[in-house]
């Protein structure tokens, strides 16, 4: 990975972290818990994909990246279901 790509990945991770922090600090989750939960999970999924692709080098192995993306997506759907289960009752 080039130094420029490393800085871009780092800056993107910082921006996504600031986004999730701003979402949590805004108190929006009190009024819209489902939308806020989905938003935080999407931000976390995006950060995990960047880490896997850039820092672990999965950009160079597309087949492995698809497998990791599928597993990560399944994990996120499971976590979303666990988050939404108590809200449905």
N, CA, C and O atoms as a GROMACS GRO file, in nm:
protein
  356
    1UNK      N    1   0.085  -0.117   0.000
    1UNK     CA    2   0.000   0.000   0.000
    1UNK      C    3   0.090   0.123   0.000
    1UNK      O    4   0.191   0.129   0.070
    2UNK      N    5   0.052   0.220  -0.080
    2UNK     CA    6   0.130   0.343  -0.085
    2UNK      C    7   0.100   0.429   0.038
    2UNK      O    8   0.000   0.410   0.107
    3UNK      N    9   0.189   0.521   0.061
    3UNK     CA   10   0.172   0.609   0.177
    3UNK      C   11   0.047   0.696   0.162
    3UNK      O   12  -0.022   0.723   0.260
    4UNK      N   13   0.020   0.739   0.040
    4UNK     CA   14  -0.100   0.820   0.014
    4UNK      C   15  -0.227   0.741   0.045
    4UNK      O   16  -0.319   0.793   0.109
    5UNK      N   17  -0.232   0.617   0.000
    5UNK     CA   18  -0.349   0.533   0.026
    5UNK      C   19  -0.367   0.509   0.176
    5UNK      O   20  -0.479   0.504   0.225
    6UNK      N   21  -0.256   0.496   0.246
    6UNK     CA   22  -0.262   0.478   0.392
    6UNK      C   23  -0.323   0.601   0.459
    6UNK      O   24  -0.408   0.589   0.547
    7UNK      N   25  -0.280   0.719   0.416
    7UNK     CA   26  -0.335   0.842   0.474
    7UNK      C   27  -0.483   0.860   0.439
    7UNK      O   28  -0.561   0.907   0.522
    8UNK      N   29  -0.521   0.822   0.319
    8UNK     CA   30  -0.662   0.833   0.281
    8UNK      C   31  -0.747   0.738   0.365
    8UNK      O   32  -0.854   0.775   0.413
    9UNK      N   33  -0.700   0.615   0.384
    9UNK     CA   34  -0.772   0.518   0.466
    9UNK      C   35  -0.782   0.568   0.610
    9UNK      O   36  -0.887   0.558   0.673
   10UNK      N   37  -0.671   0.622   0.662
   10UNK     CA   38  -0.670   0.672   0.800
   10UNK      C   39  -0.768   0.788   0.815
   10UNK      O   40  -0.845   0.793   0.912
   11UNK      N   41  -0.766   0.883   0.720
   11UNK     CA   42  -0.856   0.998   0.727
   11UNK      C   43  -1.002   0.954   0.717
   11UNK      O   44  -1.089   1.010   0.783
   12UNK      N   45  -1.029   0.855   0.634
   12UNK     CA   46  -1.166   0.804   0.621
   12UNK      C   47  -1.211   0.738   0.751
   12UNK      O   48  -1.325   0.757   0.794
   13UNK      N   49  -1.123   0.662   0.815
   13UNK     CA   50  -1.157   0.600   0.943
   13UNK      C   51  -1.184   0.706   1.050
   13UNK      O   52  -1.276   0.691   1.130
   14UNK      N   53  -1.104   0.812   1.052
   14UNK     CA   54  -1.127   0.920   1.148
   14UNK      C   55  -1.261   0.987   1.121
   14UNK      O   56  -1.337   1.014   1.215
   15UNK      N   57  -1.291   1.015   0.995
   15UNK     CA   58  -1.419   1.079   0.960
   15UNK      C   59  -1.538   0.992   0.999
   15UNK      O   60  -1.638   1.043   1.051
   16UNK      N   61  -1.529   0.862   0.975
   16UNK     CA   62  -1.639   0.772   1.013
   16UNK      C   63  -1.652   0.764   1.164
   16UNK      O   64  -1.764   0.754   1.215
   17UNK      N   65  -1.541   0.766   1.236
   17UNK     CA   66  -1.547   0.765   1.382
   17UNK      C   67  -1.611   0.893   1.435
   17UNK      O   68  -1.691   0.889   1.528
   18UNK      N   69  -1.575   1.005   1.375
   18UNK     CA   70  -1.638   1.132   1.415
   18UNK      C   71  -1.787   1.131   1.384
   18UNK      O   72  -1.867   1.186   1.459
   19UNK      N   73  -1.824   1.069   1.273
   19UNK     CA   74  -1.966   1.060   1.239
   19UNK      C   75  -2.045   0.979   1.340
   19UNK      O   76  -2.154   1.019   1.380
   20UNK      N   77  -1.991   0.866   1.381
   20UNK     CA   78  -2.062   0.784   1.480
   20UNK      C   79  -2.063   0.852   1.616
   20UNK      O   80  -2.160   0.839   1.691
   21UNK      N   81  -1.956   0.924   1.650
   21UNK     CA   82  -1.953   0.998   1.776
   21UNK      C   83  -2.056   1.111   1.775
   21UNK      O   84  -2.126   1.132   1.873
   22UNK      N   85  -2.064   1.183   1.664
   22UNK     CA   86  -2.162   1.290   1.652
   22UNK      C   87  -2.305   1.237   1.659
   22UNK      O   88  -2.392   1.299   1.719
   23UNK      N   89  -2.327   1.122   1.599
   23UNK     CA   90  -2.460   1.060   1.605
   23UNK      C   91  -2.496   1.023   1.748
   23UNK      O   92  -2.610   1.044   1.791
   24UNK      N   93  -2.401   0.968   1.821
   24UNK     CA   94  -2.428   0.929   1.959
   24UNK      C   95  -2.446   1.051   2.049
   24UNK      O   96  -2.530   1.050   2.139
   25UNK      N   97  -2.368   1.155   2.026
   25UNK     CA   98  -2.376   1.274   2.110
   25UNK      C   99  -2.498   1.360   2.080
   25UNK      O  100  -2.539   1.440   2.164
   26UNK      N  101  -2.557   1.345   1.963
   26UNK     CA  102  -2.669   1.430   1.924
   26UNK      C  103  -2.798   1.397   1.998
   26UNK      O  104  -2.888   1.480   2.005
   27UNK      N  105  -2.806   1.278   2.053
   27UNK     CA  106  -2.929   1.239   2.120
   27UNK      C  107  -3.037   1.195   2.023
   27UNK      O  108  -3.152   1.173   2.063
   28UNK      N  109  -3.004   1.181   1.898
   28UNK     CA  110  -3.099   1.139   1.795
   28UNK      C  111  -3.152   0.999   1.823
   28UNK      O  112  -3.265   0.966   1.787
   29UNK      N  113  -3.070   0.916   1.887
   29UNK     CA  114  -3.109   0.778   1.914
   29UNK      C  115  -3.227   0.769   2.008
   29UNK      O  116  -3.295   0.667   2.012
   30UNK      N  117  -3.254   0.875   2.085
   30UNK     CA  118  -3.368   0.874   2.177
   30UNK      C  119  -3.499   0.877   2.098
   30UNK      O  120  -3.595   0.809   2.133
   31UNK      N  121  -3.501   0.958   1.993
   31UNK     CA  122  -3.624   0.976   1.915
   31UNK      C  123  -3.639   0.872   1.805
   31UNK      O  124  -3.750   0.829   1.776
   32UNK      N  125  -3.529   0.832   1.744
   32UNK     CA  126  -3.531   0.734   1.635
   32UNK      C  127  -3.429   0.624   1.663
   32UNK      O  128  -3.322   0.622   1.601
   33UNK      N  129  -3.460   0.534   1.754
   33UNK     CA  130  -3.361   0.432   1.791
   33UNK      C  131  -3.328   0.335   1.677
   33UNK      O  132  -3.214   0.290   1.665
   34UNK      N  133  -3.424   0.302   1.595
   34UNK     CA  134  -3.399   0.208   1.486
   34UNK      C  135  -3.308   0.271   1.382
   34UNK      O  136  -3.208   0.210   1.341
   35UNK      N  137  -3.340   0.391   1.338
   35UNK     CA  138  -3.258   0.459   1.236
   35UNK      C  139  -3.117   0.485   1.289
   35UNK      O  140  -3.020   0.470   1.215
   36UNK      N  141  -3.106   0.522   1.414
   36UNK     CA  142  -2.974   0.548   1.472
   36UNK      C  143  -2.894   0.419   1.484
   36UNK      O  144  -2.774   0.418   1.457
   37UNK      N  145  -2.958   0.312   1.525
   37UNK     CA  146  -2.890   0.184   1.535
   37UNK      C  147  -2.840   0.136   1.400
   37UNK      O  148  -2.728   0.085   1.388
   38UNK      N  149  -2.923   0.151   1.298
   38UNK     CA  150  -2.882   0.112   1.163
   38UNK      C  151  -2.767   0.199   1.116
   38UNK      O  152  -2.672   0.149   1.056
   39UNK      N  153  -2.773   0.329   1.142
   39UNK     CA  154  -2.667   0.421   1.099
   39UNK      C  155  -2.534   0.387   1.166
   39UNK      O  156  -2.430   0.386   1.099
   40UNK      N  157  -2.536   0.360   1.294
   40UNK     CA  158  -2.412   0.325   1.366
   40UNK      C  159  -2.357   0.193   1.313
   40UNK      O  160  -2.235   0.179   1.296
   41UNK      N  161  -2.443   0.099   1.287
   41UNK     CA  162  -2.396  -0.029   1.233
   41UNK      C  163  -2.338  -0.015   1.093
   41UNK      O  164  -2.239  -0.080   1.061
   42UNK      N  165  -2.398   0.067   1.010
   42UNK     CA  166  -2.346   0.090   0.875
   42UNK      C  167  -2.209   0.157   0.883
   42UNK      O  168  -2.118   0.121   0.808
   43UNK      N  169  -2.194   0.254   0.972
   43UNK     CA  170  -2.064   0.319   0.988
   43UNK      C  171  -1.958   0.219   1.036
   43UNK      O  172  -1.845   0.221   0.987
   44UNK      N  173  -1.995   0.134   1.130
   44UNK     CA  174  -1.900   0.032   1.179
   44UNK      C  175  -1.866  -0.068   1.070
   44UNK      O  176  -1.750  -0.110   1.058
   45UNK      N  177  -1.964  -0.106   0.989
   45UNK     CA  178  -1.940  -0.200   0.878
   45UNK      C  179  -1.844  -0.138   0.776
   45UNK      O  180  -1.753  -0.204   0.726
   46UNK      N  181  -1.865  -0.010   0.747
   46UNK     CA  182  -1.780   0.059   0.651
   46UNK      C  183  -1.636   0.068   0.703
   46UNK      O  184  -1.541   0.047   0.628
   47UNK      N  185  -1.622   0.098   0.833
   47UNK     CA  186  -1.488   0.104   0.892
   47UNK      C  187  -1.420  -0.033   0.888
   47UNK      O  188  -1.301  -0.042   0.857
   48UNK      N  189  -1.493  -0.137   0.918
   48UNK     CA  190  -1.435  -0.272   0.916
   48UNK      C  191  -1.391  -0.310   0.774
   48UNK      O  192  -1.287  -0.373   0.757
   49UNK      N  193  -1.469  -0.272   0.674
   49UNK     CA  194  -1.431  -0.301   0.535
   49UNK      C  195  -1.304  -0.228   0.496
   49UNK      O  196  -1.219  -0.285   0.426
   50UNK      N  197  -1.288  -0.104   0.540
   50UNK     CA  198  -1.166  -0.029   0.510
   50UNK      C  199  -1.046  -0.095   0.575
   50UNK      O  200  -0.941  -0.110   0.512
   51UNK      N  201  -1.061  -0.134   0.700
   51UNK     CA  202  -0.950  -0.199   0.771
   51UNK      C  203  -0.912  -0.330   0.703
   51UNK      O  204  -0.794  -0.357   0.681
   52UNK      N  205  -1.012  -0.410   0.669
   52UNK     CA  206  -0.983  -0.538   0.603
   52UNK      C  207  -0.920  -0.518   0.465
   52UNK      O  208  -0.826  -0.588   0.429
   53UNK      N  209  -0.971  -0.423   0.390
   53UNK     CA  210  -0.922  -0.404   0.253
   53UNK      C  211  -0.785  -0.339   0.250
   53UNK      O  212  -0.696  -0.385   0.179
   54UNK      N  213  -0.767  -0.233   0.324
   54UNK     CA  214  -0.644  -0.155   0.314
   54UNK      C  215  -0.532  -0.210   0.402
   54UNK      O  216  -0.421  -0.233   0.355
   55UNK      N  217  -0.562  -0.232   0.530
   55UNK     CA  218  -0.455  -0.268   0.623
   55UNK      C  219  -0.421  -0.416   0.619
   55UNK      O  220  -0.306  -0.453   0.641
   56UNK      N  221  -0.518  -0.502   0.592
   56UNK     CA  222  -0.489  -0.645   0.582
   56UNK      C  223  -0.461  -0.689   0.439
   56UNK      O  224  -0.430  -0.805   0.415
   57UNK      N  225  -0.472  -0.597   0.345
   57UNK     CA  226  -0.433  -0.626   0.208
   57UNK      C  227  -0.533  -0.707   0.128
   57UNK      O  228  -0.494  -0.771   0.030
   58UNK      N  229  -0.659  -0.707   0.166
   58UNK     CA  230  -0.758  -0.784   0.090
   58UNK      C  231  -0.792  -0.720  -0.044
   58UNK      O  232  -0.860  -0.781  -0.126
   59UNK      N  233  -0.746  -0.597  -0.068
   59UNK     CA  234  -0.764  -0.538  -0.201
   59UNK      C  235  -0.691  -0.618  -0.307
   59UNK      O  236  -0.732  -0.622  -0.423
   60UNK      N  237  -0.583  -0.682  -0.266
   60UNK     CA  238  -0.503  -0.762  -0.360
   60UNK      C  239  -0.561  -0.901  -0.382
   60UNK      O  240  -0.516  -0.972  -0.472
   61UNK      N  241  -0.659  -0.941  -0.302
   61UNK     CA  242  -0.719  -1.074  -0.314
   61UNK      C  243  -0.872  -1.060  -0.319
   61UNK      O  244  -0.938  -1.076  -0.216
   62UNK      N  245  -0.928  -1.030  -0.436
   62UNK     CA  246  -1.072  -1.004  -0.447
   62UNK      C  247  -1.160  -1.120  -0.399
   62UNK      O  248  -1.266  -1.095  -0.341
   63UNK      N  249  -1.119  -1.243  -0.423
   63UNK     CA  250  -1.203  -1.356  -0.379
   63UNK      C  251  -1.211  -1.360  -0.227
   63UNK      O  252  -1.319  -1.381  -0.171
   64UNK      N  253  -1.098  -1.341  -0.162
   64UNK     CA  254  -1.099  -1.340  -0.016
   64UNK      C  255  -1.176  -1.219   0.037
   64UNK      O  256  -1.244  -1.229   0.139
   65UNK      N  257  -1.165  -1.108  -0.031
   65UNK     CA  258  -1.237  -0.988   0.013
   65UNK      C  259  -1.388  -1.011   0.008
   65UNK      O  260  -1.460  -0.971   0.099
   66UNK      N  261  -1.436  -1.076  -0.100
   66UNK     CA  262  -1.579  -1.106  -0.110
   66UNK      C  263  -1.623  -1.196   0.005
   66UNK      O  264  -1.731  -1.177   0.062
   67UNK      N  265  -1.541  -1.295   0.038
   67UNK     CA  266  -1.576  -1.386   0.148
   67UNK      C  267  -1.581  -1.311   0.281
   67UNK      O  268  -1.673  -1.330   0.360
   68UNK      N  269  -1.482  -1.227   0.305
   68UNK     CA  270  -1.483  -1.148   0.429
   68UNK      C  271  -1.600  -1.050   0.432
   68UNK      O  272  -1.662  -1.031   0.536
   69UNK      N  273  -1.631  -0.989   0.317
   69UNK     CA  274  -1.746  -0.898   0.310
   69UNK      C  275  -1.876  -0.972   0.340
   69UNK      O  276  -1.962  -0.918   0.410
   70UNK      N  277  -1.890  -1.093   0.289
   70UNK     CA  278  -2.010  -1.171   0.316
   70UNK      C  279  -2.020  -1.204   0.465
   70UNK      O  280  -2.126  -1.187   0.525
   71UNK      N  281  -1.911  -1.251   0.523
   71UNK     CA  282  -1.911  -1.283   0.666
   71UNK      C  283  -1.937  -1.161   0.752
   71UNK      O  284  -2.011  -1.168   0.850
   72UNK      N  285  -1.876  -1.050   0.715
   72UNK     CA  286  -1.898  -0.926   0.790
   72UNK      C  287  -2.042  -0.879   0.776
   72UNK      O  288  -2.101  -0.831   0.873
   73UNK      N  289  -2.098  -0.892   0.657
   73UNK     CA  290  -2.237  -0.855   0.637
   73UNK      C  291  -2.331  -0.942   0.719
   73UNK      O  292  -2.427  -0.891   0.777
   74UNK      N  293  -2.304  -1.072   0.724
   74UNK     CA  294  -2.386  -1.162   0.807
   74UNK      C  295  -2.378  -1.124   0.954
   74UNK      O  296  -2.478  -1.125   1.025
   75UNK      N  297  -2.257  -1.092   1.000
   75UNK     CA  298  -2.239  -1.052   1.139
   75UNK      C  299  -2.315  -0.923   1.168
   75UNK      O  300  -2.377  -0.910   1.274
   76UNK      N  301  -2.311  -0.828   1.077
   76UNK     CA  302  -2.384  -0.702   1.097
   76UNK      C  303  -2.534  -0.724   1.099
   76UNK      O  304  -2.605  -0.662   1.180
   77UNK      N  305  -2.585  -0.810   1.012
   77UNK     CA  306  -2.729  -0.840   1.012
   77UNK      C  307  -2.769  -0.908   1.143
   77UNK      O  308  -2.875  -0.878   1.198
   78UNK      N  309  -2.684  -0.999   1.192
   78UNK     CA  310  -2.711  -1.064   1.321
   78UNK      C  311  -2.714  -0.961   1.433
   78UNK      O  312  -2.804  -0.963   1.516
   79UNK      N  313  -2.616  -0.872   1.436
   79UNK     CA  314  -2.613  -0.770   1.541
   79UNK      C  315  -2.732  -0.675   1.531
   79UNK      O  316  -2.787  -0.633   1.633
   80UNK      N  317  -2.773  -0.642   1.409
   80UNK     CA  318  -2.891  -0.558   1.392
   80UNK      C  319  -3.016  -0.629   1.443
   80UNK      O  320  -3.101  -0.567   1.507
   81UNK      N  321  -3.028  -0.757   1.414
   81UNK     CA  322  -3.141  -0.834   1.466
   81UNK      C  323  -3.142  -0.839   1.618
   81UNK      O  324  -3.248  -0.827   1.679
   82UNK      N  325  -3.026  -0.858   1.678
   82UNK     CA  326  -3.018  -0.859   1.824
   82UNK      C  327  -3.051  -0.722   1.883
   82UNK      O  328  -3.107  -0.713   1.992
   83UNK      N  329  -3.016  -0.616   1.812
   83UNK     CA  330  -3.048  -0.481   1.857
   83UNK      C  331  -3.198  -0.454   1.846
   83UNK      O  332  -3.257  -0.392   1.934
   84UNK      N  333  -3.258  -0.500   1.736
   84UNK     CA  334  -3.399  -0.470   1.711
   84UNK      C  335  -3.495  -0.561   1.788
   84UNK      O  336  -3.611  -0.525   1.808
   85UNK      N  337  -3.450  -0.678   1.831
   85UNK     CA  338  -3.539  -0.773   1.899
   85UNK      C  339  -3.608  -0.714   2.021
   85UNK      O  340  -3.730  -0.727   2.032
   86UNK      N  341  -3.538  -0.649   2.114
   86UNK     CA  342  -3.609  -0.593   2.230
   86UNK      C  343  -3.701  -0.476   2.192
   86UNK      O  344  -3.799  -0.450   2.262
   87UNK      N  345  -3.671  -0.406   2.085
   87UNK     CA  346  -3.754  -0.293   2.045
   87UNK      C  347  -3.886  -0.339   1.985
   87UNK      O  348  -3.984  -0.264   1.984
   88UNK      N  349  -3.891  -0.463   1.936
   88UNK     CA  350  -4.013  -0.515   1.875
   88UNK      C  351  -4.115  -0.560   1.980
   88UNK      O  352  -4.232  -0.576   1.949
   89UNK      N  353  -4.069  -0.579   2.100
   89UNK     CA  354  -4.160  -0.628   2.205
   89UNK      C  355  -4.237  -0.517   2.270
   89UNK      O  356  -4.318  -0.542   2.360
   0.00000   0.00000   0.00000
